């Protein structure tokens, strides 16, 4: 595979951009080699600067549930270009998107649009603290909630991939407001609430973890979080930036039948454009400025481009519920026969092949994976035109653009990659 142009661009980028990339995991540092510099996407395929074609299972890290350049999204963006891309003022489309979100996720009675998942989780945590008058937050090891200072404690995702200290640059006082517990540990949750429940403002959790690889909740885990927070007057925040509208129209909270107090969403609701949101119970969200004393603002929040793209995506999902059955079948086909030396986790259209024989149920078990074996596998798949996340600790994503033939080709490539190890 010729990668000379990508290699030259990477060398050039490192002179003006830290590490040559604008988000750390893109650097391919854990798998070796220069990252492909992408020039075009269509359906489930992308092409790099050297002309190499790939079947894409990253999908911009989750947003592209409908694939690249979905016609409804492209048409919506064209319409926006005729009227203006940003006003810093209210628009009718913002109201329509908030209504679509509420209809799909009834727990989000009120919604505030923002520009990134990090901004959404940061804001939701501030609202929880302001509403309860408490300072402590519970999160779970390996769950990544954006680069919020207090939530980088034992984070997964790029932090895990690079092996750097979670809290470098974060004052100890910020980190001290966060209690990090093992994911899926009901005992740890119950013990923590017995000891400190009257000081805990919120529990924030990925209901299906995707940032230590795909890790589903054990039976009873999410129910425990709901019970303990209600019992102790804390709020339950579902970080559905990754799972929202991907696992079901109503997200993981619909799939598992749990109603959180606050929810953060992003990725899919922008169809590839930068947008996110946080929302929840009316009595809680009414405390957000200008209605209440909890301040949060954003110049580009609710910008017309991202909002119109989001409306196009949600309309498509709402009018074609069979999409989720299709995604279930395709992803089941992809993950049906993992090699003996791996463990595969899957929920809906999210999946991860862990290079360990150990069942992966939390961050500690995810870290038993052989990252060198993963790197070899990743490189072998890339050379066969299969584009996977360049980290053992990230989920993969199937889109509606992936056909049975695409999946079959990927499975054949995986068999060859495993055989070559």
C-alpha positions as CSV (number, residue, x, y, z in Angstrom):
1,X,0.0,0.0,0.0
2,X,1.4,3.3,-1.1
3,X,1.2,5.9,1.7
4,X,3.8,8.4,0.6
5,X,1.4,11.4,0.3
6,X,-0.1,10.7,3.7
7,X,3.4,10.3,5.2
8,X,4.5,13.6,3.7
9,X,1.3,15.4,5.0
10,X,1.9,13.9,8.5
11,X,5.5,15.2,8.6
12,X,4.3,18.6,7.5
13,X,1.5,18.6,10.1
14,X,3.8,17.9,13.0
15,X,5.5,21.2,12.4
16,X,2.4,23.2,13.2
17,X,0.0,20.9,15.0
18,X,0.8,19.0,18.2
19,X,1.6,15.5,17.3
20,X,0.4,16.3,13.8
21,X,-3.3,15.8,14.6
22,X,-6.2,17.7,16.2
23,X,-7.3,14.7,18.3
24,X,-4.7,12.4,19.8
25,X,-6.0,8.9,18.8
26,X,-5.8,10.0,15.1
27,X,-2.1,9.9,15.2
28,X,-2.0,6.0,14.9
29,X,0.7,6.0,17.5
30,X,-0.5,2.7,19.1
31,X,-0.6,0.9,15.8
32,X,2.4,2.4,14.1
33,X,2.9,4.2,10.8
34,X,1.5,7.4,9.5
35,X,-2.2,7.9,9.6
36,X,-4.0,7.9,6.3
37,X,-5.0,11.5,5.4
38,X,-8.6,11.3,4.2
39,X,-9.8,13.2,1.2
40,X,-13.2,11.9,0.5
41,X,-16.1,9.7,1.8
42,X,-19.1,8.1,0.2
43,X,-21.5,5.6,1.8
44,X,-19.4,3.2,3.9
45,X,-16.1,4.0,2.0
46,X,-13.3,6.6,2.4
47,X,-10.3,7.4,0.2
48,X,-7.0,8.7,1.4
49,X,-4.5,11.2,-0.2
50,X,-2.7,8.3,-1.9
51,X,-5.9,7.0,-3.6
52,X,-6.3,4.0,-1.3
53,X,-9.9,3.0,-0.7
54,X,-11.2,1.6,2.6
55,X,-14.4,0.2,4.1
56,X,-14.9,2.5,7.0
57,X,-15.8,1.2,10.5
58,X,-14.9,4.4,12.3
59,X,-17.6,6.6,10.8
60,X,-16.1,9.8,12.2
61,X,-16.0,8.0,15.6
62,X,-19.8,7.2,15.6
63,X,-21.8,10.1,14.0
64,X,-22.2,8.6,10.6
65,X,-25.0,6.1,11.3
66,X,-26.3,6.6,7.8
67,X,-22.9,6.7,6.2
68,X,-20.9,9.4,4.4
69,X,-22.7,12.0,2.3
70,X,-26.2,10.8,3.0
71,X,-28.4,12.6,0.4
72,X,-30.9,14.1,2.9
73,X,-28.0,15.6,4.9
74,X,-26.2,17.0,1.9
75,X,-29.5,18.6,0.6
76,X,-30.1,20.1,4.1
77,X,-26.7,21.7,4.1
78,X,-27.2,23.1,0.6
79,X,-30.3,24.8,1.8
80,X,-28.5,26.4,4.7
81,X,-25.8,27.7,2.5
82,X,-28.5,29.8,0.7
83,X,-29.5,31.5,4.0
84,X,-26.4,31.8,6.1
85,X,-24.3,29.5,8.4
86,X,-24.5,31.3,11.7
87,X,-26.6,34.1,13.3
88,X,-26.0,33.9,17.0
89,X,-29.7,34.3,17.3
90,X,-32.7,31.9,17.7
91,X,-34.0,30.0,14.7
92,X,-37.1,27.9,14.1
93,X,-34.9,24.9,13.2
94,X,-33.5,24.8,16.8
95,X,-37.0,24.5,18.2
96,X,-37.8,21.7,15.7
97,X,-34.6,19.7,16.6
98,X,-35.3,20.0,20.3
99,X,-38.9,18.8,19.7
100,X,-37.6,15.8,17.7
101,X,-35.2,15.0,20.5
102,X,-37.9,15.1,23.1
103,X,-40.2,12.9,21.0
104,X,-37.4,10.3,20.6
105,X,-36.1,10.5,24.1
106,X,-39.0,11.4,26.4
107,X,-36.6,11.9,29.4
108,X,-35.2,15.0,27.7
109,X,-38.2,17.2,28.5
110,X,-36.0,20.3,27.9
111,X,-32.8,20.4,25.8
112,X,-29.9,22.9,25.5
113,X,-27.9,22.6,22.2
114,X,-24.1,22.9,22.4
115,X,-21.3,22.2,20.0
116,X,-19.4,19.2,21.4
117,X,-19.9,16.2,23.6
118,X,-17.3,17.6,26.0
119,X,-19.3,20.8,26.4
120,X,-22.5,18.7,26.9
121,X,-21.1,16.6,29.8
122,X,-19.3,19.6,31.4
123,X,-22.6,21.5,31.4
124,X,-24.7,18.6,32.6
125,X,-22.3,18.1,35.5
126,X,-22.5,21.8,36.4
127,X,-26.3,21.7,36.3
128,X,-26.3,18.6,38.6
129,X,-24.1,20.3,41.1
130,X,-26.1,23.5,40.9
131,X,-29.4,21.8,41.3
132,X,-28.4,19.5,44.2
133,X,-26.0,21.9,46.0
134,X,-23.5,19.1,46.2
135,X,-19.9,18.8,44.8
136,X,-19.0,15.2,44.3
137,X,-19.6,13.2,41.1
138,X,-19.3,9.5,40.6
139,X,-17.9,8.2,37.3
140,X,-16.5,4.8,36.2
141,X,-13.0,3.7,35.2
142,X,-12.5,3.6,31.5
143,X,-15.5,5.8,30.7
144,X,-14.6,8.9,28.8
145,X,-16.8,11.9,29.1
146,X,-14.8,14.4,27.1
147,X,-11.8,16.4,28.2
148,X,-13.5,18.0,31.2
149,X,-11.0,18.5,34.0
150,X,-12.8,16.7,36.7
151,X,-13.9,13.8,34.4
152,X,-10.4,12.9,33.1
153,X,-9.9,10.8,36.2
154,X,-9.3,7.2,35.0
155,X,-10.6,8.0,31.6
156,X,-10.6,5.6,28.7
157,X,-10.4,6.4,25.0
158,X,-7.3,8.3,23.8
159,X,-5.9,8.5,27.3
160,X,-5.8,4.8,27.6
161,X,-4.4,4.4,24.1
162,X,-1.5,6.7,24.7
163,X,-0.8,5.5,28.2
164,X,-0.5,9.0,29.6
165,X,-1.5,10.2,33.1
166,X,-5.2,10.9,33.2
167,X,-5.0,14.1,35.1
168,X,-1.9,15.8,33.7
169,X,-2.6,19.5,33.8
170,X,-5.6,19.1,36.0
171,X,-5.4,20.6,39.5
172,X,-5.7,18.1,42.3
173,X,-8.7,20.0,43.7
174,X,-10.7,19.3,40.6
175,X,-9.8,15.6,40.5
176,X,-10.7,15.3,44.2
177,X,-14.4,16.1,43.3
178,X,-14.6,12.9,41.3
179,X,-15.0,9.4,42.6
180,X,-14.0,6.8,40.1
181,X,-15.4,3.3,40.5
182,X,-15.1,0.0,38.5
183,X,-17.6,-0.2,35.7
184,X,-20.3,-2.8,36.3
185,X,-19.5,-3.1,40.0
186,X,-22.8,-2.9,41.9
187,X,-21.0,-3.5,45.2
188,X,-18.7,-0.5,44.7
189,X,-21.7,1.7,43.9
190,X,-23.6,0.6,47.0
191,X,-20.6,1.0,49.3
192,X,-19.9,4.5,47.9
193,X,-23.4,5.7,48.4
194,X,-23.5,4.3,52.0
195,X,-20.3,6.2,52.8
196,X,-20.8,9.5,50.9
197,X,-24.3,9.5,49.4
198,X,-25.3,12.8,51.0
199,X,-22.4,14.6,49.2
200,X,-22.8,13.1,45.7
201,X,-24.4,15.4,43.2
202,X,-24.5,13.0,40.3
203,X,-23.5,9.7,38.8
204,X,-22.4,10.0,35.2
205,X,-22.1,6.8,33.1
206,X,-21.9,5.6,29.6
207,X,-24.8,3.2,29.7
208,X,-22.9,1.1,27.2
209,X,-19.3,1.9,27.4
210,X,-17.6,2.7,24.2
211,X,-14.3,4.3,25.2
212,X,-12.5,1.3,26.6
213,X,-13.9,-0.6,23.7
214,X,-17.5,-1.7,23.6
215,X,-18.5,-2.9,27.1
216,X,-22.2,-3.6,27.9
217,X,-23.7,-3.1,31.3
218,X,-24.2,-6.2,33.4
219,X,-27.8,-7.1,34.4
220,X,-28.8,-5.0,37.3
221,X,-26.0,-2.4,37.0
222,X,-27.9,0.5,35.5
223,X,-30.9,-0.4,37.7
224,X,-28.6,-0.1,40.8
225,X,-27.5,3.4,39.6
226,X,-31.1,4.5,39.2
227,X,-32.1,3.1,42.6
228,X,-29.1,4.6,44.6
229,X,-29.4,8.0,43.0
230,X,-33.1,8.3,43.7
231,X,-32.7,7.0,47.2
232,X,-29.9,9.5,48.1
233,X,-31.2,12.6,46.2
234,X,-28.4,12.5,43.5
235,X,-29.0,12.8,39.8
236,X,-28.3,10.1,37.2
237,X,-26.7,11.3,34.0
238,X,-26.5,9.1,31.0
239,X,-23.7,10.0,28.7
240,X,-25.3,9.0,25.4
241,X,-23.0,11.0,23.2
242,X,-22.1,7.7,21.5
243,X,-25.1,5.5,22.1
244,X,-27.9,8.1,21.6
245,X,-29.9,7.3,18.4
246,X,-27.4,4.6,17.6
247,X,-28.5,1.7,19.7
248,X,-32.2,2.6,19.4
249,X,-34.2,5.7,18.4
250,X,-34.4,6.4,22.1
251,X,-30.8,5.5,22.8
252,X,-29.6,3.1,25.5
253,X,-32.2,4.3,27.9
254,X,-34.9,2.9,25.7
255,X,-32.9,-0.3,25.1
256,X,-32.5,-0.9,28.9
257,X,-35.7,0.7,30.2
258,X,-33.9,3.2,32.5
259,X,-35.0,6.9,32.7
260,X,-32.1,9.1,33.7
261,X,-32.5,12.6,35.1
262,X,-30.1,14.2,32.6
263,X,-28.8,13.0,29.3
264,X,-26.0,14.1,27.0
265,X,-26.1,13.4,23.3
266,X,-24.1,14.2,20.3
267,X,-22.5,12.5,17.3
268,X,-25.5,11.0,15.4
269,X,-27.7,14.1,16.0
270,X,-25.3,16.1,13.8
271,X,-24.9,13.6,10.9
272,X,-21.2,14.4,10.8
273,X,-21.3,18.1,11.9
274,X,-20.3,19.4,15.3
275,X,-23.3,19.5,17.6
276,X,-24.3,18.0,20.9
277,X,-26.9,18.6,23.6
278,X,-27.8,18.1,27.2
279,X,-31.2,17.9,28.7
280,X,-33.6,16.2,31.1
281,X,-36.3,16.8,33.6
282,X,-38.0,20.2,33.2
283,X,-37.5,21.1,36.9
284,X,-33.8,20.6,36.6
285,X,-33.3,22.2,33.2
286,X,-35.4,25.2,34.2
287,X,-32.4,26.2,36.5
288,X,-30.2,26.9,33.4
289,X,-29.7,30.5,32.5
290,X,-31.6,32.6,31.5
291,X,-34.4,30.8,33.2
292,X,-32.3,30.1,36.3
293,X,-29.0,30.8,38.0
294,X,-26.8,28.0,36.4
295,X,-24.8,29.7,33.6
296,X,-23.9,28.2,30.3
297,X,-23.6,29.8,26.9
298,X,-22.1,29.2,23.4
299,X,-21.6,31.4,20.4
300,X,-22.2,28.7,17.8
301,X,-24.7,26.6,19.8
302,X,-27.6,25.7,17.5
303,X,-25.8,26.9,14.4
304,X,-28.0,26.3,11.3
305,X,-25.7,23.9,9.5
306,X,-25.5,21.4,12.3
307,X,-29.1,21.8,13.3
308,X,-30.5,21.2,9.8
309,X,-28.2,18.2,9.4
310,X,-29.5,16.8,12.7
311,X,-33.1,17.3,11.7
312,X,-32.5,15.4,8.4
313,X,-30.9,12.5,10.3
314,X,-33.6,12.2,13.0
315,X,-36.4,12.5,10.4
316,X,-34.8,9.6,8.5
317,X,-34.5,7.5,11.7
318,X,-38.0,8.2,12.8
319,X,-39.6,7.4,9.5
320,X,-37.6,4.2,9.0
321,X,-37.5,2.3,12.3
322,X,-36.4,-0.8,10.3
323,X,-33.0,0.7,10.2
324,X,-32.2,-0.7,13.6
325,X,-33.1,-4.2,12.7
326,X,-30.8,-3.9,9.6
327,X,-27.9,-2.6,11.7
328,X,-28.4,-5.5,14.2
329,X,-28.2,-8.1,11.4
330,X,-25.2,-6.6,9.8
331,X,-23.2,-6.2,13.0
332,X,-24.1,-9.7,14.1
333,X,-22.8,-11.0,10.7
334,X,-19.6,-9.1,11.2
335,X,-19.0,-10.4,14.8
336,X,-20.4,-13.9,14.4
337,X,-17.2,-16.0,14.4
338,X,-14.3,-14.3,16.4
339,X,-11.0,-16.2,16.6
340,X,-10.4,-18.3,19.8
341,X,-7.8,-15.9,21.1
342,X,-10.1,-12.9,21.1
343,X,-13.2,-11.7,22.9
344,X,-15.9,-9.9,21.0
345,X,-18.3,-7.5,22.7
346,X,-21.3,-6.1,20.7
347,X,-24.4,-4.0,21.4
348,X,-26.4,-3.1,18.4
349,X,-24.1,-1.5,15.8
350,X,-21.2,-1.0,18.2
351,X,-18.5,-3.7,18.5
352,X,-15.0,-4.4,19.7
353,X,-12.6,-7.3,19.1
354,X,-10.5,-7.5,22.3
355,X,-7.2,-9.4,22.0
356,X,-7.7,-11.3,25.2
357,X,-9.4,-14.6,26.2
358,X,-10.8,-12.9,29.3
359,X,-14.4,-11.7,29.3
360,X,-14.3,-7.9,29.1
361,X,-16.7,-6.4,31.6
362,X,-14.7,-3.4,32.9
363,X,-11.6,-1.3,32.4
364,X,-9.3,-3.8,34.2
365,X,-10.4,-6.7,32.0
366,X,-10.1,-4.6,28.9
367,X,-6.5,-3.8,29.7
368,X,-5.6,-7.5,29.7
369,X,-5.8,-7.2,25.9
370,X,-2.6,-7.8,23.9
371,X,-2.2,-4.4,22.3
372,X,0.8,-5.5,20.2
373,X,-1.4,-8.3,18.6
374,X,-4.1,-5.7,18.0
375,X,-1.6,-3.4,16.3
376,X,-0.5,-6.2,14.0
377,X,-4.1,-7.0,13.2
378,X,-5.0,-3.4,12.6
379,X,-2.1,-2.9,10.1
380,X,-3.0,-6.1,8.3
381,X,-6.7,-5.0,7.9
382,X,-5.6,-1.5,6.8
383,X,-3.5,-3.0,4.0
384,X,-6.5,-4.9,2.9
385,X,-8.6,-1.8,2.7
386,X,-10.5,-2.1,6.0
387,X,-10.4,1.0,8.2
388,X,-10.8,0.3,11.9
389,X,-10.2,2.5,14.9
390,X,-6.4,2.7,15.6
391,X,-6.8,1.7,19.2
392,X,-7.7,-1.4,21.1
393,X,-9.8,0.8,23.5
394,X,-12.3,2.2,21.0
395,X,-15.5,0.8,19.6
396,X,-16.2,0.2,16.0
397,X,-19.4,1.2,14.2
398,X,-21.5,-0.2,11.5
399,X,-23.7,2.1,9.3
400,X,-26.7,1.6,7.2
401,X,-24.4,2.0,4.2
402,X,-22.6,-1.2,4.9
403,X,-24.0,-4.0,2.7
404,X,-23.8,-7.8,3.3
405,X,-21.1,-7.9,0.7
406,X,-19.1,-5.2,2.6
407,X,-19.4,-7.3,5.8
408,X,-18.5,-10.5,4.1
409,X,-15.4,-8.9,2.6
410,X,-14.4,-7.6,6.0
411,X,-14.8,-11.0,7.6
412,X,-12.6,-12.6,4.9
413,X,-10.0,-9.9,5.5
414,X,-10.1,-10.5,9.2
415,X,-9.5,-14.3,8.7
416,X,-6.5,-13.6,6.6
417,X,-5.2,-11.0,9.1
418,X,-5.5,-13.5,12.0
419,X,-3.9,-16.3,9.9
420,X,-0.9,-14.1,9.2
421,X,-0.2,-13.4,12.8
